[in-house]
Amino acid sequence: MGKKTLEDLFYDTLKDIYYAEKQIIRMLPKMAREAQSPDLKAGFEKHLQETEGHVERLQQVFELIGKRAHGKTCEAIQGMIVEGQEIIEDFKGTPVLDAGLISAVQAVEHYEIARYGSLRTWAETLGQKQVVQLLDQTLQEAGKTDKTLSKLAMTAANRKTAA
């Protein structure tokens, strides 16, 4: 095995998050269908649109670094998706389903924040200014989504404990 560089790590991680975002696009419509709260349904639908934008930005990043846009299987995201499906199966029809859905999507969001934060930092180190801007835009959106989910979680938790 030859010497690995930061460029190699960047590209490998980029493929990982690309795969993850594509899987998230597949997961969110089901989460939206299962959500009981209209606000949560709307939040998942908005997140789906944002995630589609994340994929488009990632495709631009691949283009900017001169690489083909393709994913690499991400075991972490697959595990989170399985956990989300288990929450749906185990808690469907219960008053705490929405809280479980929020938790599952927040786990995914935190993974995204970690990945995009690292990628942005590495792009800065590699002198990829346009890439930094694209990754930072996605990172900012992920942070806002996380805050929105936290607010929805408080509402869902308060509503269920008061019942």
Disulfide bonds with the S-S distance in Angstrom:
none
